[in-house]
Amino acid sequence: MKHLIAALLTTIAFASSASAQNFTYEIYGGYALKDTSGLQYANSQFLAMAEGRALGVGAYTDLAGFEVGADFMITDRRYAGYQTGVESTSLMLNGRYPFQIANGVIGYAGLGLGVIKVEYDNSDSEKYGYYNTPGGQISLGVRLPLGANEVFTEVKYQTVFKDKKINAMEQKTQEYNSFSLVFGFRF
Protein backbone atom coordinates (compact mmCIF):
# COMPACT_ATOMS: atom_id res chain seq x y z
CA MET A 1 0.00 0.00 0.00
CA LYS A 2 2.87 2.39 0.74
CA HIS A 3 4.09 1.89 -2.86
CA LEU A 4 0.69 2.93 -4.22
CA ILE A 5 0.53 6.02 -1.98
CA ALA A 6 4.04 7.08 -3.06
CA ALA A 7 3.16 6.55 -6.73
CA LEU A 8 -0.10 8.47 -6.31
CA LEU A 9 1.63 11.45 -4.67
CA THR A 10 4.29 11.45 -7.40
CA THR A 11 1.59 11.34 -10.08
CA ILE A 12 -0.29 14.25 -8.51
CA ALA A 13 2.94 16.27 -8.23
CA PHE A 14 3.76 15.65 -11.89
CA ALA A 15 0.17 16.41 -12.90
CA SER A 16 0.32 19.85 -11.37
CA SER A 17 3.71 20.67 -12.91
CA ALA A 18 3.27 19.02 -16.31
CA SER A 19 -0.35 19.82 -17.20
CA ALA A 20 0.83 22.14 -19.99
CA GLN A 21 2.63 19.19 -21.60
CA ASN A 22 -0.63 17.34 -22.45
CA PHE A 23 -0.23 14.44 -20.03
CA THR A 24 -3.20 12.53 -18.65
CA TYR A 25 -3.11 10.62 -15.38
CA GLU A 26 -5.01 7.59 -14.16
CA ILE A 27 -5.77 6.04 -10.81
CA TYR A 28 -7.55 2.70 -10.63
CA GLY A 29 -8.52 -0.24 -8.48
CA GLY A 30 -10.25 -3.54 -8.98
CA TYR A 31 -9.89 -7.28 -8.93
CA ALA A 32 -7.04 -9.61 -9.74
CA LEU A 33 -9.08 -12.49 -11.10
CA LYS A 34 -8.77 -16.19 -10.30
CA ASP A 35 -6.48 -17.91 -12.82
CA THR A 36 -3.83 -20.55 -13.37
CA SER A 37 -0.82 -18.70 -11.95
CA GLY A 38 0.46 -20.69 -9.03
CA LEU A 39 3.11 -22.51 -7.08
CA GLN A 40 4.55 -25.78 -8.40
CA TYR A 41 5.88 -28.01 -5.62
CA ALA A 42 8.57 -30.63 -6.29
CA ASN A 43 6.05 -33.43 -5.66
CA SER A 44 3.95 -32.10 -8.59
CA GLN A 45 1.29 -30.57 -6.32
CA PHE A 46 0.05 -27.37 -7.96
CA LEU A 47 -1.72 -24.66 -5.97
CA ALA A 48 -3.98 -22.36 -8.02
CA MET A 49 -4.61 -18.70 -7.16
CA ALA A 50 -7.88 -17.27 -5.84
CA GLU A 51 -9.13 -13.75 -6.58
CA GLY A 52 -7.45 -10.72 -5.05
CA ARG A 53 -7.08 -6.99 -5.52
CA ALA A 54 -5.34 -4.73 -8.00
CA LEU A 55 -4.41 -1.05 -7.54
CA GLY A 56 -2.44 1.28 -9.75
CA VAL A 57 -1.61 4.62 -11.32
CA GLY A 58 -0.52 5.65 -14.80
CA ALA A 59 0.60 8.64 -16.84
CA TYR A 60 0.12 8.95 -20.63
CA THR A 61 0.69 11.39 -23.45
CA ASP A 62 -0.55 11.48 -27.04
CA LEU A 63 2.04 10.72 -29.72
CA ALA A 64 0.77 10.84 -33.32
CA GLY A 65 -2.57 9.17 -32.54
CA PHE A 66 -1.12 6.68 -30.05
CA GLU A 67 -0.98 6.97 -26.28
CA VAL A 68 2.44 6.31 -24.74
CA GLY A 69 3.07 6.15 -21.02
CA ALA A 70 3.96 4.33 -17.84
CA ASP A 71 1.81 2.22 -15.54
CA PHE A 72 2.54 1.17 -11.94
CA MET A 73 0.33 -1.64 -10.57
CA ILE A 74 0.26 -3.87 -7.50
CA THR A 75 -1.75 -7.08 -7.10
CA ASP A 76 -2.27 -9.35 -4.11
CA ARG A 77 -3.80 -12.82 -4.43
CA ARG A 78 -3.94 -15.81 -2.07
CA TYR A 79 -3.76 -19.48 -2.95
CA ALA A 80 -7.22 -21.05 -2.97
CA GLY A 81 -7.90 -22.29 0.58
CA TYR A 82 -4.58 -21.06 2.09
CA GLN A 83 -3.20 -17.92 3.78
CA THR A 84 -0.12 -17.96 1.56
CA GLY A 85 -0.11 -15.93 -1.60
CA VAL A 86 1.66 -13.84 -4.17
CA GLU A 87 2.01 -10.09 -4.38
CA SER A 88 3.23 -8.40 -7.54
CA THR A 89 4.52 -4.93 -8.25
CA SER A 90 4.92 -3.94 -11.88
CA LEU A 91 6.23 -0.97 -13.81
CA MET A 92 5.27 -1.09 -17.50
CA LEU A 93 6.01 1.19 -20.43
CA ASN A 94 2.82 1.04 -22.49
CA GLY A 95 1.63 1.92 -25.94
CA ARG A 96 -2.12 2.20 -26.58
CA TYR A 97 -4.19 2.62 -29.69
CA PRO A 98 -7.41 4.56 -28.93
CA PHE A 99 -10.45 4.24 -31.21
CA GLN A 100 -13.92 5.81 -31.31
CA ILE A 101 -16.78 3.44 -30.35
CA ALA A 102 -19.64 5.94 -30.13
CA ASN A 103 -20.11 9.64 -29.46
CA GLY A 104 -17.77 10.32 -26.52
CA VAL A 105 -17.02 6.63 -25.87
CA ILE A 106 -13.39 5.69 -26.54
CA GLY A 107 -12.07 2.14 -26.68
CA TYR A 108 -8.38 1.28 -26.57
CA ALA A 109 -6.01 -1.67 -26.90
CA GLY A 110 -2.51 -1.64 -25.50
CA LEU A 111 0.76 -3.51 -25.12
CA GLY A 112 3.42 -2.98 -22.48
CA LEU A 113 6.89 -4.14 -21.51
CA GLY A 114 8.55 -3.69 -18.15
CA VAL A 115 9.62 -5.34 -14.94
CA ILE A 116 7.52 -7.31 -12.45
CA LYS A 117 8.51 -8.05 -8.86
CA VAL A 118 6.87 -11.31 -7.77
CA GLU A 119 6.83 -11.86 -4.00
CA TYR A 120 5.73 -14.99 -2.15
CA ASP A 121 4.39 -14.52 1.38
CA ASN A 122 2.73 -16.46 4.17
CA SER A 123 0.74 -13.57 5.60
CA ASP A 124 0.84 -9.78 5.71
CA SER A 125 3.85 -9.90 8.04
CA GLU A 126 5.98 -12.73 6.60
CA LYS A 127 7.80 -12.49 3.28
CA TYR A 128 9.49 -15.65 2.04
CA GLY A 129 11.20 -14.43 -1.08
CA TYR A 130 10.87 -12.59 -4.35
CA TYR A 131 12.31 -12.17 -7.79
CA ASN A 132 12.38 -9.32 -10.31
CA THR A 133 11.98 -10.28 -13.94
CA PRO A 134 11.01 -8.83 -17.32
CA GLY A 135 7.35 -9.11 -18.18
CA GLY A 136 4.63 -7.94 -20.50
CA GLN A 137 1.10 -6.61 -20.41
CA ILE A 138 -1.88 -6.64 -22.77
CA SER A 139 -4.83 -4.33 -22.05
CA LEU A 140 -8.28 -3.63 -23.45
CA GLY A 141 -10.43 -0.82 -22.12
CA VAL A 142 -13.28 1.64 -22.55
CA ARG A 143 -13.42 5.29 -21.41
CA LEU A 144 -16.50 7.46 -20.86
CA PRO A 145 -16.53 11.24 -20.39
CA LEU A 146 -17.26 12.63 -16.94
CA GLY A 147 -17.21 16.42 -17.20
CA ALA A 148 -13.67 17.46 -18.21
CA ASN A 149 -12.34 14.05 -17.07
CA GLU A 150 -13.06 10.40 -17.89
CA VAL A 151 -13.93 7.17 -16.10
CA PHE A 152 -12.76 3.86 -17.48
CA THR A 153 -12.81 0.11 -17.11
CA GLU A 154 -10.00 -2.08 -18.35
CA VAL A 155 -8.97 -5.72 -18.51
CA LYS A 156 -5.21 -6.23 -18.01
CA TYR A 157 -3.24 -9.40 -18.55
CA GLN A 158 0.30 -9.49 -17.15
CA THR A 159 2.86 -12.26 -17.30
CA VAL A 160 6.53 -12.80 -16.61
CA PHE A 161 8.58 -14.01 -19.56
CA LYS A 162 10.18 -16.79 -17.50
CA ASP A 163 8.99 -18.41 -14.25
CA LYS A 164 11.68 -18.49 -11.60
CA LYS A 165 12.54 -20.31 -8.40
CA ILE A 166 12.47 -18.46 -5.11
CA ASN A 167 15.47 -19.53 -3.01
CA ALA A 168 13.79 -18.98 0.35
CA MET A 169 11.12 -21.49 -0.67
CA GLU A 170 13.42 -24.49 -1.07
CA GLN A 171 13.77 -23.79 -4.80
CA LYS A 172 10.05 -24.06 -5.61
CA THR A 173 9.03 -22.51 -8.94
CA GLN A 174 6.74 -19.52 -8.57
CA GLU A 175 4.72 -18.90 -11.73
CA TYR A 176 3.12 -15.54 -12.37
CA ASN A 177 0.40 -14.32 -14.68
CA SER A 178 -2.55 -12.17 -13.78
CA PHE A 179 -5.87 -11.11 -15.30
CA SER A 180 -7.21 -7.97 -13.62
CA LEU A 181 -10.47 -6.08 -14.08
CA VAL A 182 -10.02 -2.46 -12.98
CA PHE A 183 -12.17 0.66 -12.76
CA GLY A 184 -10.60 4.09 -12.71
CA PHE A 185 -10.56 7.83 -13.07
CA ARG A 186 -8.56 9.68 -15.75
CA PHE A 187 -7.72 13.38 -15.35
Legacy VTK file of the C-alpha trace (Angstrom):
# vtk DataFile Version 3.0
C-alpha trace
ASCII
DATASET POLYDATA
POINTS 187 float
0.000 0.000 0.000
2.875 2.390 0.740
4.087 1.893 -2.859
0.687 2.932 -4.216
0.535 6.022 -1.983
4.039 7.083 -3.061
3.162 6.548 -6.729
-0.100 8.465 -6.314
1.631 11.447 -4.671
4.288 11.448 -7.396
1.593 11.339 -10.084
-0.289 14.253 -8.509
2.941 16.265 -8.235
3.765 15.654 -11.892
0.173 16.408 -12.897
0.316 19.854 -11.371
3.711 20.672 -12.908
3.265 19.021 -16.312
-0.345 19.824 -17.204
0.832 22.137 -19.988
2.625 19.187 -21.603
-0.630 17.342 -22.450
-0.229 14.438 -20.031
-3.202 12.534 -18.649
-3.107 10.621 -15.381
-5.014 7.586 -14.162
-5.766 6.040 -10.812
-7.552 2.699 -10.630
-8.522 -0.239 -8.482
-10.249 -3.536 -8.983
-9.893 -7.279 -8.927
-7.036 -9.609 -9.736
-9.076 -12.491 -11.098
-8.774 -16.192 -10.303
-6.485 -17.914 -12.823
-3.827 -20.548 -13.367
-0.820 -18.697 -11.955
0.457 -20.689 -9.033
3.108 -22.512 -7.081
4.552 -25.783 -8.400
5.880 -28.011 -5.624
8.566 -30.634 -6.288
6.047 -33.433 -5.665
3.954 -32.105 -8.595
1.294 -30.572 -6.322
0.054 -27.372 -7.963
-1.724 -24.656 -5.968
-3.981 -22.364 -8.017
-4.606 -18.698 -7.164
-7.883 -17.275 -5.845
-9.130 -13.753 -6.582
-7.447 -10.716 -5.048
-7.083 -6.995 -5.515
-5.340 -4.728 -8.003
-4.407 -1.053 -7.541
-2.438 1.282 -9.752
-1.614 4.625 -11.324
-0.520 5.649 -14.803
0.600 8.645 -16.842
0.121 8.953 -20.628
0.692 11.393 -23.452
-0.548 11.476 -27.040
2.042 10.724 -29.718
0.772 10.842 -33.315
-2.573 9.166 -32.545
-1.118 6.676 -30.052
-0.976 6.973 -26.276
2.437 6.315 -24.741
3.071 6.147 -21.019
3.960 4.326 -17.841
1.806 2.220 -15.538
2.542 1.171 -11.942
0.330 -1.639 -10.572
0.256 -3.873 -7.500
-1.750 -7.076 -7.101
-2.272 -9.347 -4.107
-3.797 -12.820 -4.430
-3.941 -15.812 -2.067
-3.765 -19.484 -2.952
-7.218 -21.045 -2.966
-7.897 -22.287 0.582
-4.577 -21.056 2.090
-3.195 -17.925 3.781
-0.121 -17.961 1.559
-0.115 -15.926 -1.597
1.659 -13.844 -4.174
2.011 -10.088 -4.379
3.232 -8.402 -7.537
4.519 -4.930 -8.246
4.919 -3.941 -11.882
6.226 -0.975 -13.810
5.266 -1.090 -17.498
6.010 1.189 -20.430
2.820 1.036 -22.488
1.628 1.918 -25.944
-2.118 2.202 -26.580
-4.195 2.619 -29.692
-7.414 4.560 -28.927
-10.453 4.237 -31.209
-13.917 5.810 -31.309
-16.782 3.441 -30.349
-19.640 5.943 -30.131
-20.109 9.640 -29.465
-17.771 10.322 -26.518
-17.023 6.628 -25.867
-13.388 5.685 -26.542
-12.067 2.135 -26.675
-8.377 1.280 -26.569
-6.014 -1.671 -26.901
-2.509 -1.643 -25.497
0.762 -3.506 -25.120
3.416 -2.977 -22.479
6.887 -4.136 -21.506
8.547 -3.694 -18.154
9.616 -5.340 -14.945
7.522 -7.314 -12.455
8.505 -8.050 -8.857
6.872 -11.315 -7.774
6.835 -11.864 -4.001
5.730 -14.992 -2.153
4.392 -14.517 1.377
2.730 -16.457 4.167
0.736 -13.568 5.600
0.844 -9.784 5.705
3.849 -9.898 8.036
5.983 -12.728 6.604
7.798 -12.489 3.277
9.494 -15.652 2.044
11.204 -14.426 -1.080
10.869 -12.589 -4.353
12.312 -12.167 -7.793
12.382 -9.319 -10.314
11.979 -10.285 -13.940
11.012 -8.833 -17.322
7.349 -9.107 -18.182
4.632 -7.941 -20.495
1.096 -6.611 -20.411
-1.882 -6.637 -22.774
-4.826 -4.334 -22.050
-8.275 -3.631 -23.452
-10.426 -0.823 -22.116
-13.280 1.638 -22.546
-13.421 5.295 -21.412
-16.495 7.461 -20.858
-16.527 11.240 -20.391
-17.262 12.633 -16.935
-17.206 16.421 -17.197
-13.673 17.456 -18.205
-12.336 14.046 -17.072
-13.063 10.405 -17.893
-13.935 7.172 -16.096
-12.755 3.858 -17.480
-12.814 0.113 -17.111
-9.999 -2.083 -18.349
-8.965 -5.717 -18.510
-5.212 -6.232 -18.007
-3.238 -9.400 -18.546
0.298 -9.491 -17.147
2.858 -12.264 -17.301
6.534 -12.795 -16.610
8.578 -14.011 -19.558
10.178 -16.787 -17.497
8.987 -18.411 -14.254
11.682 -18.489 -11.596
12.540 -20.311 -8.404
12.471 -18.464 -5.108
15.468 -19.527 -3.011
13.794 -18.978 0.348
11.120 -21.493 -0.667
13.425 -24.494 -1.067
13.767 -23.792 -4.796
10.052 -24.057 -5.608
9.031 -22.513 -8.938
6.736 -19.517 -8.574
4.718 -18.898 -11.728
3.121 -15.542 -12.368
0.397 -14.321 -14.678
-2.546 -12.173 -13.781
-5.868 -11.110 -15.297
-7.209 -7.971 -13.619
-10.465 -6.077 -14.079
-10.017 -2.464 -12.976
-12.169 0.656 -12.763
-10.597 4.085 -12.711
-10.563 7.835 -13.070
-8.560 9.685 -15.750
-7.719 13.382 -15.352
LINES 1 188
187 0 1 2 3 4 5 6 7 8 9 10 11 12 13 14 15 16 17 18 19 20 21 22 23 24 25 26 27 28 29 30 31 32 33 34 35 36 37 38 39 40 41 42 43 44 45 46 47 48 49 50 51 52 53 54 55 56 57 58 59 60 61 62 63 64 65 66 67 68 69 70 71 72 73 74 75 76 77 78 79 80 81 82 83 84 85 86 87 88 89 90 91 92 93 94 95 96 97 98 99 100 101 102 103 104 105 106 107 108 109 110 111 112 113 114 115 116 117 118 119 120 121 122 123 124 125 126 127 128 129 130 131 132 133 134 135 136 137 138 139 140 141 142 143 144 145 146 147 148 149 150 151 152 153 154 155 156 157 158 159 160 161 162 163 164 165 166 167 168 169 170 171 172 173 174 175 176 177 178 179 180 181 182 183 184 185 186
